[in-house]
Structure formats: C-alpha cells, structure tokens
Amino acid sequence: MRCEEFLGLIFVTLNAATPPLREYLKGLEPGLETVLMGDGDCQLLGYHKTIIDANWKLYRDNDGYHTPLLHKAFTWLNWQGGKGSQIITEHGHMAVTADLKPLSDTGVLNDPSLLEFKAAIRAGGEGPQAKTAVIVVSPGTLISKALDLPIIRYALPKGVDRTEIHWTFIAHRNDDPEMLQHRIRQANMMGPSAMISLEDAAVFNRAQKATATQPPNTQFVKGYRPGMNLAEAGQNDEVGNLAWWDLYRRQMGFERGVA
C-alpha cells in the first residue's frame, strides 16, 4: 500500500503500477487548489449519503457539465455563460473551473444569502475563493467547490443501476463562526432531501432509463468534432468523458466498436 498527500487530501493505492501522485494528478492542480482553498488547511464539517437509481459511470460522466443545465441556482450565477475552462488528462481525469458572478436579487429566495460567495467577498473577489470547480478523479472520486462549500464525493456502485454517493464537506481551519455556519447552511442544499440532490436523483434516473432506448449504442457528445484535440474542449462540453471512456475500454479489455 502506498500513501501520498496533496494539500491535505490523502490518496492511497494498492496497485504497484500506479504512478506517483503528482504525475497521476498532473493538470488538476489549479482546480484542486480552488476546492481546497489554496493551502489545504481544512477541517471537517460533516458527511451525507445519498442513493441514486443510476449506474456509477453515468453519475461521473454527467458531473462536470450538468450543473448549469439542471440547477437553477447556478444559472442565476451565470455558470453556463461563464468564461471557464475544462482540462482533460491522460489518466482520464477532468477539471472544470469557472468564475461566477455575484448573485443579484432574483425575487425567488426569501434569504438570498444562501447563495452568497462570502469567502470570495472577503478575499476581494480574487484567488481560489472567488472560483468554482468540478473535478472528476477517475474512476469515481468527485471533488468540487459549490459556492463557498468544498465537497469530496465518492460514487460507490451498489448494482448496475444503483449508486451510493458519500459526501464529505469541509471548511477552512481559520473560518470564524459566521463562515462556518454559512458553509453548513450551504451543505444542506446538497443533503439527501435537499434541492440539488433531489434534482440529481430524478434526472440521473431518467438518464439511466434512456440508456435502454433504441437504436442501441447511440450517444451524442456535446462539443465534439471529428479529429478535434480534446484539449480544446469548452467549459460546458461533454468531451472530457471521451478520454476516460477510452482508458476504461482499454483497462477492461474491450474492443473498440465500429460505427
């Protein structure tokens, strides 16, 4: 067993062929620094668990780009129109980072502070605290910062069409009581009965059912162009999934299909 650390996040492998951690995570460092608030000086807030009726691969495939399409809160924050970037690595990882605009009064929330970027305001609108990030570390670890809430998730298969998601919420060790309470309130948006998790569970189940439609083996990949360099993928494209699926195919010993 080998164990290495990146900004306080501990990685463990039982495979002697796994490359050194820095090599394995190459390209993800800026996104991880965003989630881990620049220095990795973090403390634990708590845990949640949720169940979705979908395959674990479908869950990880959709994590990078579904947020602005599905969750109204993030369209208010201009995620879809943000000038973000997507990084795709040779190990099948993906990182999407973006700057979000401050929330104006939508007239919907009685307490708009639920969606505030308090840490970004305190940081003067610059640095890791002012950004959001979604990182998929293959095969099934998802690391993200939604608003002011850093989250680490693990997608654990419970069957072909069932996945258990373990959520770990963290805060910065220097957070004052007001900021800690703010992060805890935002964590409740992600819990088993919360707005975002309810939307996720419903849509992932629909997507799971859609995989059985006809004609079989037909997929649409947003943003892909024949012969393109995957490094050219945009913030909201699905192209980042292709590198991982090719790696997964080779690891499983599957032959490439012919269209």
C-alpha positions in Angstrom: 0.0 0.0 0.0 1.3 3.5 -0.9 0.0 6.7 0.5 0.6 10.3 -0.7 -0.8 13.7 0.2 -1.8 16.8 -1.9 -2.9 19.9 0.1 -4.1 17.8 3.0 -6.0 15.3 0.8 -4.7 11.8 1.3 -4.6 9.4 -1.6 -4.0 5.6 -1.2 -3.3 2.9 -3.8 -2.9 -0.8 -3.6 -1.6 -1.0 -7.2 2.2 -1.1 -7.6 1.8 0.2 -11.1 0.0 3.4 -10.1 2.3 6.4 -10.9 3.4 8.9 -8.3 0.6 11.1 -7.1 1.9 14.3 -8.7 2.2 12.6 -12.0 -1.3 11.0 -11.6 -2.9 14.4 -10.8 -1.0 16.4 -13.4 -3.2 19.1 -14.8 -5.6 19.1 -11.9 -3.5 21.1 -9.5 -5.2 24.5 -10.1 -8.7 23.0 -9.7 -7.7 21.2 -6.6 -6.2 24.4 -5.1 -9.5 26.1 -5.8 -11.5 23.4 -3.9 -9.0 23.1 -1.1 -9.0 26.9 -0.6 -5.4 27.5 -1.7 -3.5 25.9 1.1 -5.3 22.8 2.1 -5.6 23.9 5.7 -9.0 22.3 6.1 -11.3 21.0 8.8 -14.2 18.5 8.6 -17.7 19.9 8.5 -19.6 16.6 8.2 -21.0 13.8 6.0 -24.1 12.9 4.0 -25.1 9.9 2.0 -27.5 9.7 -1.0 -28.7 6.9 -3.3 -29.4 7.4 -7.0 -31.0 4.8 -9.2 -28.4 5.0 -11.9 -25.1 3.4 -12.9 -22.0 4.9 -11.3 -20.4 5.6 -14.7 -23.4 7.7 -15.7 -23.1 9.7 -12.5 -19.4 10.5 -13.0 -20.0 11.2 -16.7 -22.5 13.9 -16.1 -20.9 15.6 -13.1 -18.7 18.1 -14.9 -21.2 19.8 -17.1 -24.8 19.1 -15.9 -24.7 21.7 -13.1 -25.7 24.8 -15.1 -28.2 22.9 -17.2 -30.1 21.4 -14.3 -29.7 23.5 -11.2 -31.5 26.9 -11.4 -29.3 28.3 -8.6 -26.2 28.0 -10.9 -27.9 29.6 -13.9 -28.6 32.6 -11.7 -24.8 32.7 -11.1 -24.0 32.6 -14.8 -22.2 29.3 -14.8 -23.5 28.4 -18.3 -22.2 31.7 -19.7 -19.1 31.9 -17.6 -15.6 32.1 -19.1 -14.4 28.9 -17.6 -12.1 26.1 -18.8 -12.0 22.4 -19.0 -8.9 20.3 -18.5 -8.7 16.7 -19.7 -5.7 14.5 -18.6 -4.1 11.3 -19.9 -5.3 9.4 -16.8 -9.0 10.1 -17.6 -9.4 12.9 -15.1 -11.3 16.1 -15.9 -11.4 19.5 -14.2 -13.9 22.3 -15.0 -13.2 25.7 -13.4 -15.2 29.0 -13.7 -15.7 32.4 -12.3 -19.2 33.0 -11.1 -20.9 36.4 -10.9 -22.3 37.7 -7.6 -26.0 36.8 -7.2 -28.4 39.7 -7.7 -31.9 39.6 -6.1 -33.9 37.0 -8.1 -37.1 37.7 -6.2 -37.4 34.0 -5.5 -35.5 33.4 -2.3 -36.6 34.8 1.0 -32.9 34.7 2.1 -30.6 35.2 -0.9 -27.6 34.8 1.5 -27.9 31.1 1.0 -26.3 31.5 -2.4 -23.7 34.1 -1.4 -20.0 33.9 -2.1 -19.0 35.2 1.4 -15.4 33.8 1.1 -15.0 35.5 -2.3 -16.2 38.8 -0.9 -13.7 38.6 2.0 -10.9 37.7 -0.5 -11.7 40.8 -2.6 -13.1 38.8 -5.4 -9.7 37.2 -6.3 -7.9 33.9 -5.8 -9.3 30.4 -5.2 -12.1 31.6 -3.0 -13.6 33.5 -6.0 -13.8 30.5 -8.3 -15.8 27.3 -8.5 -14.5 24.0 -9.7 -15.7 20.4 -10.5 -13.0 17.8 -10.7 -13.5 14.1 -11.6 -10.6 11.9 -10.5 -11.0 8.6 -12.2 -12.6 6.3 -11.7 -15.2 7.6 -9.2 -14.0 10.4 -6.9 -15.6 13.8 -7.4 -14.1 16.9 -5.9 -15.9 20.2 -6.2 -16.5 23.6 -4.7 -20.1 24.8 -5.0 -20.4 28.4 -3.9 -18.5 28.5 -0.6 -18.7 24.8 0.1 -15.8 22.4 -0.7 -17.1 18.9 -1.2 -15.5 15.5 -1.8 -17.7 12.7 -3.1 -17.2 9.0 -3.7 -19.5 7.1 -6.1 -19.8 3.6 -4.8 -21.6 1.0 -7.1 -24.4 -0.9 -5.4 -25.6 -2.6 -8.6 -25.9 -2.0 -12.3 -28.5 0.7 -11.8 -27.9 1.9 -8.3 -25.1 4.1 -6.8 -24.4 5.3 -3.2 -22.9 8.7 -3.0 -20.8 9.6 0.0 -20.4 13.3 0.6 -17.7 14.9 2.7 -18.0 18.6 3.5 -15.0 20.7 4.6 -14.2 24.2 5.8 -11.1 26.2 6.3 -9.4 25.9 9.6 -9.4 29.7 10.0 -13.1 30.1 9.4 -14.9 32.2 12.0 -18.3 31.1 13.5 -20.2 33.1 10.9 -18.4 31.5 7.9 -18.7 28.0 9.4 -22.5 28.5 9.8 -22.7 29.8 6.2 -20.9 26.7 4.9 -23.2 24.4 7.0 -26.3 26.1 5.5 -25.0 25.6 2.0 -24.3 21.9 2.8 -28.0 21.5 3.4 -28.6 22.2 -0.3 -26.7 19.0 -1.0 -28.2 16.7 1.6 -30.5 13.7 1.0 -33.6 15.8 1.0 -32.1 19.0 -0.4 -32.8 20.9 -3.6 -29.8 19.8 -5.5 -29.7 16.2 -4.5 -33.4 15.8 -5.3 -32.9 17.2 -8.8 -29.8 15.0 -9.3 -31.6 11.8 -8.3 -34.6 12.5 -10.6 -32.6 13.4 -13.7 -29.9 10.6 -13.3 -32.7 8.1 -13.0 -34.3 9.4 -16.3 -30.9 9.3 -18.0 -30.4 5.7 -16.8 -33.7 4.7 -18.4 -32.8 6.5 -21.6 -29.7 4.2 -22.0 -32.1 1.4 -22.9 -33.8 3.3 -25.8 -33.5 2.4 -29.5 -31.4 2.5 -31.5 -28.8 1.0 -29.1 -25.3 2.3 -28.6 -26.2 5.7 -29.8 -24.7 8.7 -28.0 -24.5 12.4 -28.5 -21.4 14.2 -27.1 -21.8 17.9 -26.9 -18.9 19.9 -28.2 -17.2 17.0 -30.0 -15.9 17.5 -33.6 -14.2 14.6 -35.6 -10.5 14.9 -35.3 -10.5 17.6 -32.6 -7.8 18.0 -30.0 -9.5 17.1 -26.7 -7.6 19.9 -25.1 -9.8 22.3 -27.0 -12.9 21.3 -25.0 -15.0 24.2 -23.7 -16.3 24.7 -20.1 -19.7 23.2 -20.8 -18.8 20.4 -23.2 -19.1 16.7 -22.7 -15.8 16.0 -24.5 -13.9 15.3 -21.2 -15.7 12.0 -21.0 -14.1 10.6 -24.1 -10.6 10.3 -22.7 -11.9 8.4 -19.6 -14.0 6.0 -21.6 -11.1 5.2 -23.9 -9.0 4.5 -20.9 -11.8 2.4 -19.3 -12.2 0.4 -22.5 -8.5 -0.5 -22.6 -8.4 -1.3 -18.9 -11.4 -3.7 -19.3 -10.0 -5.3 -22.5 -13.0 -4.3 -24.6 -12.6 -3.9 -28.4 -13.4 -0.6 -29.9 -16.8 -0.7 -31.7 -17.3 0.3 -35.3 -19.9 3.0 -36.0 
